[in-house]
Amino acid sequence: MLDFVVAGLSANSVPYVEGLELQRAVHQSVVSGERTDTVLLLEHQPVYTAGKRTLPEERPTDDTPVSDVGRGGKITWHDPGQLVGYPILHLAEPVDVVGYVRHLEGILIDVLVDFGIDAVRVAGRSGVWVGVAGHEDKIAAIGIRVAQGVTMHGFALNCSNSLDPYTRIIACGIRDASVTTMSRALGRIVHPSELIEHIKTGFLNTVRTNA
């Protein structure tokens, strides 16, 4: 079984701290068996978040506040127009973190292909990318944590969010690549709400495949 919770989109975008508190509460409930595996889907109010490996020189150049969090990965940006997914799922033993990241990438790649965007993985780099080989732009970032065999954090897929804040950080610690959005790739505005059913289908298909 897999549950989906749309926690806040568009004008109801969620402050990062509130989203983190919701994650923690759901995570504890999933760990204890009080609820089934759950995927939270939402948009965040504007915020930089930094994973455990973020270096000082990768942080904002203008002293903008940053929320430091216990996920993997480095610094990134969230704001309305970006679909954030927090899958809170039991992983099979032995836990394969890299395999789980590849799993999330695969779901997002399939969703983007559904929208007519040729999305790919890039060797040695997490997340999802678009563009010409060797000159790809990042369209989705992934940063996770596994605690007590259950995942937290997840993915951020750029739909129609602003890219300007990325110019003030070294996004994901990568200096030689840029970021992009679905809207830029397609030449039309793509709202996160358009992706909800596609994301649900992607997760449910993998649950059926692994059953």
Secondary structure, DSSP 8 states (H G I E B T S, - for coil): --EEEEEE-GGG-B-HHHHHHHHHHHHHHHHHTSS--EEEEE-B-SEEEE-TT--GGGS-TT---EEE-SSSS-EEEE-TTEEEEEEE-B--SS--HHHHHHHHHHHHHHHHHHTT--EEEETTEEEEEESSTTS-EEEEEEEEEEETTEEEEEEEEESS--SGGGGGS-GGG-SS--B--HHHHHTS---GGGGHHHHHHHHHHHHHHH-
